[in-house]
């Protein structure tokens, strides 16, 4: 019985095809990964923007209802365009701000304008400092992105850095009936809490991509591996003849007659 062996050229060609396929697969997976990452970031930003508008509506309504003389102005889309108060209360405790957080699930703050420093200061808040205490008595800061927007009387919606950490935020100026800016109503959520969900999705995608790559690579390796010759039966040599008792030689002689 004659056994054939795979040719070296065929093996090299098959290896090249498999390697080319794996390289193409890796590039495709990488492109998909980058696309998903970009889309997730954009969707998170859009969702955060929508959530801040929604939570600002809740916070402004609760705030105006709790403070005597408080009013909220709305546009045709139901978005908050103004919060008006005769004056900002002293806030002897943080009950109101904590109730807002219980409803919205986000941090909240009321700032008060200080004429001397020309800045806004946190009067009641549940933003926590690194030492574990509330950030009451800390300023907004004039150099950030929020300050010029609220000073112009507009609502700020977007990312802002609070005590060194990035947040998705909404800052609504609080004005007196005559239009004077008295302070700011803020709601926001730490960006890291939102991005953590994105990281989980990307890790899952990376795991699935790796599994696909390994399965494809294993299948390709099996196609390239040369077929092994069938094992010889015990006690048989070439041609299936027994080595013992001269049976093989006898069979050959009879075949020539």
Buried (B, 14 or more C-beta within 10 A) or exposed (E): EEEEEEEEEEEEEBBEEBEEBBEEBBEEBEEEBEEBBEEBEEEBBEEBBEBBBBBBBBBBBBBBEEBEEBEBEEEEEEBBBBBBBEEBBEBEEBEBBEBBBEEBEBBBBBBBBEEEEEBBBBBBBBBEEEEEEBBBEBBBEEEEEBBEBBBEEEBBBBBBBBEEEBBBBBBBBBBEEEEEBBBBBBBBBBBEEBBEEBEEEBEEBEEEBEEEBEEBBEEBEEEBEEEEEEEEEEEEEEEEBEEEEEEBEEEEEEEEE
